[in-house]
Amino acid sequence: MQITPQPHGDLLELKLSGRLDAEWADLLKSAIQDALRRGSHALLLDFTEVHYVSSAGLSVLVNAHQKYQEIRGFFGIGGLTGPVEEVVRLTGLSKLLLCDPETVRKSHAGAMATVHLPVGIKSTSAADYEVYDLETLGPVEWECLGNPDDFNSRPIVPNPANSWEMSAHDFAIGLGAFSQGSTTAGSSPQAGELLAAAGVVAIQTAGGAARPDYQILQGGYSPRPQLLYGLRCSGEPRWLLRFDQDDREEFLPLYRLAESALETAGSEAALILVLAETSGLVGATLRQSPTAPVMGSSRFEHPGVRDWLAWTPQREHGESLVVAVGVVASVSRLANDSPLKPFLRPLANESDLWGHFHAAIFPFRPFKKRLLDWGQFIPGLFESGTLQGVMHLVNDDRPIIGAGDSEFIRGACWVGPLAAERGISR
């Protein structure tokens, strides 16, 4: 079988030629999966040159129809003739799968006239980008909570003043806990790596359950996270970057994505929200609660550091879907006494680009091309109940033995310039 892709705006058409039997069914299945991963939410299969289809082939078609239904997309087949058309009709699948190709092509061609077009397109050595102006007003407000230096040598004492009622436009990263119901009598909160975005708070509890817990803004309920230390931002991203490494020999490293995002923001520091398919993540999680006492002078002393932190020895979670939240800054442009500096680390060896990123990991799930509403997609992702982990991302650039940086294949990156002065309107 031969498969020839023919894009029509938002519609991807695959022209098939040959037999769709058990030997070739996997080839078509892979082509459909690739279309989903690349964000094609409308797929038309042209069967004009297909002269045989078996039950194995029909199974692929039915499965594809179900997947496109799940994402509220379109899937159909057309151009059937002779025995192939008869098989589809006799199996009762005609109403489910058949469509008129010309009608489908025209409807999607008309839909392109209303598509929000990018304000810029650029290509770097690492990826291709489409840049969209979301036309939001004002920079992103921010504040630093707690003292990250405390983690080095002493137990972190929770401060109730570092808790807040989560809104749909709040973002946060750091070490934290849930204010409600996260403690037992006489104990400290169950704290760990925290990520918050789009009305959702997720925490990978240190030394606790293998799977992270999360709370979602729903109805009259608002999560109330508490940061032991970390960064909190409030506002809406101004820019959307849709990126694709487009079959380059190497995948897109996090620091290169952050570099393009900060350049787009045009500011000294920016909030970044990423939704992407990853080829692998490098990071760390806590083995013990940050409220526990420190034996020795520092948590980072060897070999005791192994009791505190679990590191990924190599890139993990390949082909997963990731929601990452972070702050990136050009450290040379920050004031010497900037409160941001203690919360950031270099994103690459001897780099002016500093940042702090946490990631939530899910099984892959398709998402649309072009504009994407982060405020709807991200809560829906958490509501699926498939959250696998939350980790602090690091660039392990040690010579020879280092695992390297987290890398991405394609996705969406929302960027909001940070306000010049810290402070969040209460």
N, C-alpha and C positions, 0 to 999 in steps of 0.2 A: 504493500500500500504506500502511496505517496500522499503527503499532506502539505498543501501550499497555503500559507496565511495571506489574507487579503484584507487589510484594515479599511473600514469605512467610518471614519470619525470615531465615535465611541463604540461602534460595532466592529467586532472582529469576526471575519468570515474565514472558515477553514475549508478549502476545496479538497475533497477526498477523491482518490483514484485507485481502484483495485478491489480487493476482497477485504471485508471486515469480518474476519473469523478469529478463532482462538489465537492463531499465530500473530495477528496484527492488532488485536484488541488492546494490548498493553501500550502499543505505540500511540494509539488514539487517546487512551487514558492519560498518558504522560503529556500529550499536547494540550489536553483540556486542563490538566492541573497547572501547567505552565501558564496558560491563559489566565487562570484565576489568580495565580501568584503575581502576575504582572498587572493586575487590576482591571482586567477586561470583564465587565459585568453584563455584557451582552454578547452572546456567541451564536453564530449561525453556521451550521454544517451543510455544505453543498454536496449532495449525493448524486449529482448528475452522472458521474463516471464511476459510481460504485455498482458492481454487477452481482454481488453476493453478500449476504449478511447472515450470520449465525446467532444462536442464543448468547454466545459469549460477547458478540458485538452489541446486541440489544441491551445486555446487562450494563455495558459501559454507558450507553445512551441514557438509560433510566437513572443510573447513578449520577450522571452529569446533570440531568434535569433536577434531581433532588438537591444537589449542591447549589445550583443557581436559584432555586426556590428559597433556600435558606438565607441567601443574601439579597433576596428580592430583586434578582436580576432577570435576564431573559436568556432562554436556551431553546433552540428549535432546529429542525432539519427540513430541508427542502430539495426539490429536484429529483425525487424518487421516480423510478420507472420500473415496469416489468415485474420480475420476481421479487425484487427488493421491496417495492411498494406493496405487493401482495402479502409478504411476510409481516410487514409492519401493521397492515390492516387486519390480518387474521389473528394476530396476537393482541389486538385491542389497544395498541399503543398510538394509533393515528391521532386521536384527540389530544393525547398527552404531548406528542413530539412534533407533529407536522405543522408547517407554517408556509405562507407564501413568501418566497425569498424577496421578490421585488417590493412587496409591501413593507417588509421589514427594513430593507435597505433605504427606502424613501423616508420612512418614519424616523430613522436614526440620522439621516442626512439633514432633515428638518430640525431635529433636536440640537444639532451642532450650532445652529444660529444663536441659541440662548446660552451656550457654554461660556462660563467665566474664563477669559483667556489670561494667560500669564503676562505680567508686565516685563518679564525678562527671562531669557534663556541663556545659560552659560554651561560651558564644558571645561572640566579640569582634568588633570591626569588621573584623578581618583573616581570621578562620577560626572554624570550629566544632571543638570538642575533646571527645573521650571520654578520661577519665583512669582508668587501671587501676593498682591497687596490686599490685606483684609480690611484696611481702612478703619481700624479701631482707633480710638482717641486716647491720647496720653500715654506716658511710659508706664512700665510695671513698677508698682510700689514694692518695697522689700524691707526686711529687718533680719538681724542676726539674733539668735536666742541661745543663751548659755555660752560656755567657754570651751572650745574644743581642746585647749591645752590641758583641761582637767582629766581628759581620758588617758593622758600619758602616764599619770602617776598616782591618781587617787580615785576613789569611788565617786561617781557623779550623783549628786543629791538632787532628786526631782524638785522642780520649782513650779508650784501651781500657777504662777503668773505666766508661765510659758505655754499655757494651753489656750485654745480658742475654739470658737464654734465655726466649723468648716462651711465654706460657701462654694458654689460652683466655679468661682473664679480664683480659688486659692490653690497654691502650689507649695510643697514643702519637701525638703530632704534633710536627713540627719539621723540621729538616734532618738527614738521616742517610744511612746506607749499610748494606749487609749486611756483617757481620763475616767471613763465610766466602766466599771466592772472589770478593770484589769488588775486589781489588787485583792488580796485577802487580808483579813485583820492582822495588823502589825507587820505587813510585808511591803516591799517596794513594788512599783508597777512592773509588769512583765514587758520589758523594753527590748528593742532590737532595731534593725535597719528599717527606716521609715521612708515611705514615698507617698505623696499626696498630690492629686490632680483631679480636676473635673468633678469635684464632689465625692471623691473616693479617697480613703486612707487605707494603706496596706502596710503591715508590719511583719517582718520576719523575726519572730521572738528568739532571742539569744538562748541557746541551750534548751529550747522548749520543743514544741511540735515541729515535725519535719516540714509541714506545709504552713505558709504564712496565713495570718488572719486579716480580714478587711472589713470595713464598714462603709456604707454608701449613703449619700444624701438622698432621702426618700420621703415624700410627703412632708409631714411636720417634724421628721427626725433629722437632726444634723449631727454628724460625728464630731467628737470633741477630742482631737489629738493633743498630746503634750510632748513638746520637744525637750529632751534633756540637753541637747545642743543641736543646732542646725540652722538652715536658712528657710525663711518663709517669704513667699511672694504673693502678691494679689494684683489681678488685672487680666487683660486679654492680650495674647500675642498679636503683633502687628503684621508679621510676614509668615507665609507658608512656603517652604521649599519642598517640592517633590523631587526626590533624587533616585537615581538608578545607576548602579555601576556597570550595567549594560555589557555583561560578558567580558569585562576587562580581565586581565590575567590575575589581578589582585582585587580583594574586596575593599570596601570603603572603611578606613579606620575611624574610630570615634573622634580622634583629635582633628582629622581632616574635615569631618562633618561640622564639628564645632567651629573650626576656622572659617568655613564658608558661611555659617550661620551668623557669627559675630560680624563678619564683613558686611553681610546683608543688613544687619541691625544698625550699623554705622555708629555704634556707641562703644564706650570703654568696657561695658559689661552687659550681659543679656541673660534672660531666662530662656531656656530651651526645653521644648517638649518633643519627644521623638516617638513615632509609631513606625516600626520597621521590622522586616524580616532579617534575622541575624544569621551570619555564618559561624558565629561563635562569640561567647562573652568571656571576659577575664575580670575577675573580681574577688571580693572577700565578704564573709559574714561573721558575725560574732558567735563564739562558742559559749561565752558566759555573759551574764548581764553586766552592763556598764556600771550598775549600782553596787556590784560585788567588790570586796576589798582587794587591794593590789599587794601581792607578795613580791618584795623586792622594790627597786627604785623606779621601775618602769614596766608597763605592759608590753613594751616593744623589745625588751631584752631577750636575747637567745639563751636557752631554748624555751623560756617561759612564754614567749609570744605565741607559740603553737597551742598553748592552752586557752588563748584568748581569741585567736582569729583562725578561720578556715579559709584557705586560699584555693583558687582553681589552679591546678598544676598545668593545665592546658586550656585552650578555648573549649567552652562547653555550651550546650543548648543550641547547637547548630540547627538551622531551618525552623527555629521557633519564632514566635511573634513577641516583640518587646515593646513595652511602654517605658521610656526613660525620661526622667526629669533631672534637670541640672542647671547650674549657673556657670557661665564661662566669662572670662575677662582677659583683657590684655594687661598683664601685670605692670608693664612699664608705664601705662597710662593711668593707673590707680595712684591715688595719693599715698605717701609713705605710711600714713596712719589710717588708711582705709580699713574700716571694720570687716570688710569682705575678706581681706588677705588671709587671716588665720583659718578660714573655712575652705580655702582653695589650695590645690596642689598642681604642680606642672603636669600638663597633659601629654608631654613628650619630653625627651631628654634635652636639656638646655633650651626649652621653648619659652617664648614670651606668653604663650597661651596657658592660662591656669583655669582649673575648673573643679567641679564637684558634681558627680552624677550617681544616681541610683536607678536601678532597672527592675521592673516587674516582668516576669516571664510567663508566657502562655503557649499552648500548642498553636501552630500556625492557623490563621483564619483569614480568608480573603478580605480585602478592602478596596474601595473604589479608586480610580485614577482621579487626577486633578483635585478639585476642591473636596475637602473632607471635614465634617463637623466634629472636632475633637470632643466637644461637650456632649455629643450623643454617642459616638462610637466607643469612647473609653469606658463610661459607666456600663454600657452593654457588654463590653468585653469582661468586666469583672462579674457582672450578673450571670455570666455563663457558668461560673463556678469552677473554672479550669485554671485558676492562678496556681503556678507551680513553685514560684520562689521570688524573693526580693533580695537583691545584692547591691553592694557598693562597687561601682566599676573602677578599676585601676588599670594603668598601663604598665605592665610588667616588662620593662625594656632592659632587663639585665642581659648582658652579652651571653650568647650561646644558650643558657638555661632558661631565660625569660619566656613567658607564655605570649608576650606581645600585647597588643591593644585589642579591645572589643571591635568587631567588624560587622558591617551591614551590607546587605545586597540591594535592597530598594525600600522606599518608604516615604514618610512624610515627617517634616521637621518644622514645628512652629517656633517662631522667634519673637521675643518682645524685649526691646531695649529697657534696661533698668533705669529708674529715676536717678538723678544726680545725687540726691540726698536720701538717706534711709528713713523709713517710717511708713507705717500703714495706717490709713484712716480707720478709726474704730467706729 
